[in-house]
Amino acid sequence: MKTKRKISLTIDNEIFNSLEAAAQIYNMAKSQIAQEALSLWLKKRTEELMAAGYEEMAKDDKDFVELTLMAQMEIFLALK
């Protein structure tokens, strides 16, 4: 069973030339370099989305804390 799949990509000449040069410099297959680049991009993008999600959750938590504090203050003042 194959563990790899073949795809066809269209890329700019500048990127292709850089890929060719990197393959020669690092003695690696272009497909290996492309695979590593895609893996890094996917990891970075996932981390960015997770960070944005955590920031949104922190904002929601802060809003909830402020609302709860205001409600507690109203109850405290009403009991006086």
MARKOLSE-500380 format. One line per field, with one value per residue: residue number from 1; residue in three letters; x, y, z of N, C-alpha, C in turn. Coordinates in Angstrom, 1 decimal, always signed. Layout:
% residues N
n	NUM, ... $
res	ALA, ... $
nxx	X, ... $
nyy	Y, ... $
nzz	Z, ... $
caxx	X, ... $
cayy	Y, ... $
cazz	Z, ... $
cxx	X, ... $
cyy	Y, ... $
czz	Z, ... $
//
This chain:
% residues 80
n	1, 2, 3, 4, 5, 6, 7, 8, 9, 10, 11, 12, 13, 14, 15, 16, 17, 18, 19, 20, 21, 22, 23, 24, 25, 26, 27, 28, 29, 30, 31, 32, 33, 34, 35, 36, 37, 38, 39, 40, 41, 42, 43, 44, 45, 46, 47, 48, 49, 50, 51, 52, 53, 54, 55, 56, 57, 58, 59, 60, 61, 62, 63, 64, 65, 66, 67, 68, 69, 70, 71, 72, 73, 74, 75, 76, 77, 78, 79, 80 $
res	MET, LYS, THR, LYS, ARG, LYS, ILE, SER, LEU, THR, ILE, ASP, ASN, GLU, ILE, PHE, ASN, SER, LEU, GLU, ALA, ALA, ALA, GLN, ILE, TYR, ASN, MET, ALA, LYS, SER, GLN, ILE, ALA, GLN, GLU, ALA, LEU, SER, LEU, TRP, LEU, LYS, LYS, ARG, THR, GLU, GLU, LEU, MET, ALA, ALA, GLY, TYR, GLU, GLU, MET, ALA, LYS, ASP, ASP, LYS, ASP, PHE, VAL, GLU, LEU, THR, LEU, MET, ALA, GLN, MET, GLU, ILE, PHE, LEU, ALA, LEU, LYS $
nxx	+0.8, +0.6, +2.1, +2.2, +1.0, +0.6, +0.6, -0.2, +1.1, +0.8, +3.1, +4.7, +7.4, +9.6, +9.4, +9.6, +12.3, +13.7, +13.1, +14.3, +17.0, +17.3, +16.9, +19.2, +21.2, +20.7, +20.7, +18.3, +15.2, +12.9, +10.2, +10.3, +11.2, +9.0, +7.0, +7.8, +7.6, +4.9, +3.9, +5.0, +3.6, +0.9, +1.0, +1.8, -0.4, -2.5, -1.7, -2.0, -4.8, -5.7, -4.6, -6.0, -8.5, -8.2, -7.7, -10.2, -11.8, -10.7, -11.5, -14.3, -14.4, -13.5, -15.6, -17.7, -16.9, -16.9, -19.7, -20.7, -19.5, -20.8, -23.4, -23.2, -22.5, -24.9, -26.6, -25.5, -25.7, -28.5, -29.2, -28.4 $
nyy	-1.2, +2.2, +5.0, +7.5, +10.2, +11.4, +14.6, +17.5, +20.7, +24.2, +26.7, +29.9, +31.0, +32.1, +30.9, +28.3, +28.3, +28.9, +26.6, +24.6, +25.4, +25.2, +22.4, +21.5, +22.6, +21.5, +18.9, +17.4, +16.0, +17.7, +17.3, +16.5, +18.8, +20.5, +19.1, +19.3, +22.1, +22.5, +21.1, +22.7, +25.1, +24.3, +23.6, +26.1, +27.7, +26.3, +26.8, +29.6, +29.8, +28.5, +30.2, +32.6, +31.6, +31.1, +33.7, +34.9, +33.3, +34.2, +36.8, +36.5, +35.2, +37.3, +39.2, +37.7, +37.6, +40.3, +40.8, +39.1, +40.1, +42.7, +41.9, +40.7, +42.9, +44.4, +42.8, +42.8, +45.6, +45.8, +44.3, +45.8 $
nzz	+0.0, -0.9, +0.7, +0.0, -2.1, -5.4, -6.7, -8.7, -9.2, -9.8, -9.9, -9.3, -11.4, -10.0, -7.5, -8.2, -9.3, -6.9, -5.5, -7.0, -6.7, -3.9, -3.7, -5.0, -3.4, -0.8, -1.4, -1.8, -2.7, -4.7, -4.1, -1.5, -0.2, -0.8, +0.5, +3.2, +3.4, +3.1, +5.3, +7.4, +6.8, +7.2, +10.0, +11.1, +10.4, +11.7, +14.3, +14.4, +14.1, +16.4, +18.3, +17.8, +18.5, +21.2, +22.1, +21.6, +23.3, +25.7, +25.7, +25.8, +28.4, +30.0, +29.6, +30.7, +33.4, +34.1, +33.8, +35.8, +38.1, +38.1, +38.5, +41.1, +42.6, +42.3, +43.7, +46.3, +46.9, +46.9, +49.1, +51.2 $
caxx	+0.0, +1.4, +1.8, +2.3, +0.1, +1.2, -0.2, +0.3, +0.9, +1.3, +3.7, +5.4, +8.7, +10.5, +9.3, +10.2, +13.7, +14.2, +12.9, +15.4, +18.2, +17.3, +17.1, +20.6, +22.0, +20.5, +20.7, +17.0, +14.2, +11.9, +8.9, +10.5, +11.2, +7.6, +6.2, +8.2, +7.1, +3.4, +3.7, +5.2, +2.6, -0.3, +1.3, +1.7, -1.8, -3.3, -1.4, -2.6, -6.2, -5.8, -4.3, -7.2, -9.6, -7.9, -7.9, -11.7, -12.3, -10.3, -12.4, -15.6, -14.3, -13.5, -16.9, -18.5, -16.4, -17.4, -21.1, -20.9, -19.2, -21.8, -24.6, -22.9, -22.6, -26.3, -27.2, -24.9, -26.4, -29.9, -29.3, -28.0 $
cayy	+0.0, +3.4, +5.9, +8.9, +10.5, +12.3, +15.8, +18.4, +22.0, +25.2, +27.7, +30.9, +30.7, +32.5, +29.9, +27.1, +28.4, +28.8, +25.2, +23.9, +25.8, +24.5, +21.0, +21.2, +23.0, +20.6, +17.5, +16.9, +16.0, +18.9, +16.9, +16.4, +20.2, +20.9, +18.4, +20.0, +23.5, +22.4, +20.7, +23.9, +26.1, +23.8, +23.7, +27.5, +28.1, +25.7, +27.5, +30.9, +29.7, +28.2, +31.4, +33.5, +31.0, +31.3, +35.1, +35.1, +32.7, +35.1, +38.0, +36.0, +35.0, +38.6, +39.7, +37.0, +38.0, +41.6, +40.7, +38.4, +41.1, +43.7, +41.3, +40.5, +44.2, +44.8, +42.0, +43.4, +46.9, +45.6, +43.7, +46.8 $
cazz	+0.0, -1.0, +1.8, -0.6, -3.2, -6.3, -7.1, -9.7, -8.7, -10.6, -9.0, -10.0, -11.8, -9.0, -6.5, -8.8, -9.3, -5.6, -5.1, -7.7, -6.1, -2.6, -3.9, -5.3, -2.2, +0.3, -1.9, -1.4, -3.7, -4.7, -3.5, -0.1, +0.2, -0.9, +1.6, +4.5, +3.4, +3.3, +6.7, +8.2, +6.6, +7.9, +11.4, +11.5, +10.2, +12.8, +15.5, +14.3, +14.3, +17.8, +19.1, +17.7, +19.3, +22.6, +22.4, +21.6, +24.6, +26.8, +25.7, +26.3, +29.8, +30.6, +29.5, +31.7, +34.7, +34.3, +34.0, +37.1, +39.1, +38.2, +39.2, +42.5, +43.2, +42.4, +44.8, +47.5, +47.2, +47.2, +50.4, +52.2 $
cxx	+0.9, +1.0, +1.9, +1.4, +0.8, +0.2, +0.5, +0.0, +1.4, +1.8, +4.4, +6.8, +9.7, +10.6, +9.9, +11.7, +14.3, +14.1, +14.0, +16.7, +18.4, +17.5, +18.5, +21.5, +22.0, +20.5, +19.4, +16.1, +13.3, +10.6, +9.1, +10.5, +9.8, +6.8, +6.5, +7.6, +5.6, +3.1, +3.9, +4.1, +1.3, -0.1, +1.1, +0.3, -2.7, -3.0, -2.0, -4.1, -6.5, -5.6, -5.5, -8.3, -9.4, -8.1, -9.4, -12.3, -11.9, -11.2, -13.8, -15.5, -14.3, -14.9, -17.8, -18.2, -17.0, -18.9, -21.4, -20.6, -20.3, -23.1, -24.4, -23.0, -24.0, -27.0, -26.8, -25.6, -27.8, -30.1, -29.0, -29.3 $
cyy	+1.3, +4.3, +7.4, +9.0, +11.5, +13.4, +16.6, +19.8, +23.0, +26.3, +28.7, +30.5, +31.0, +31.4, +28.6, +27.1, +28.3, +27.3, +24.4, +24.2, +25.1, +23.0, +20.6, +21.5, +22.0, +19.2, +16.8, +16.9, +17.2, +18.5, +16.8, +17.8, +20.7, +20.3, +19.1, +21.4, +23.4, +22.0, +21.9, +24.9, +25.6, +23.9, +25.2, +28.0, +27.6, +26.5, +28.9, +30.8, +29.4, +29.4, +32.4, +32.9, +31.3, +32.8, +35.5, +34.5, +33.6, +36.3, +37.6, +35.8, +36.3, +39.3, +39.1, +37.4, +39.4, +41.6, +40.1, +39.4, +42.2, +43.1, +41.1, +41.9, +44.7, +44.1, +42.6, +44.7, +46.7, +45.0, +44.7, +47.5 $
czz	+0.0, +0.2, +1.3, -1.8, -4.1, -6.7, -8.1, -9.2, -9.8, -9.7, -9.9, -10.3, -10.7, -7.9, -7.0, -8.9, -7.9, -5.1, -5.8, -7.1, -4.7, -2.7, -4.2, -4.0, -1.1, -0.1, -1.5, -2.7, -3.6, -4.0, -2.0, +0.5, +0.2, +0.2, +3.0, +4.5, +3.7, +4.7, +7.6, +8.1, +7.4, +9.4, +11.8, +11.4, +11.3, +14.1, +15.6, +14.6, +15.8, +18.6, +19.0, +18.5, +20.7, +23.0, +22.5, +22.9, +25.7, +26.9, +26.3, +27.9, +30.5, +30.7, +30.6, +33.1, +35.1, +34.6, +35.4, +38.2, +39.3, +38.9, +40.7, +43.2, +43.3, +43.6, +46.2, +47.9, +47.5, +48.6, +51.5, +52.8 $
//
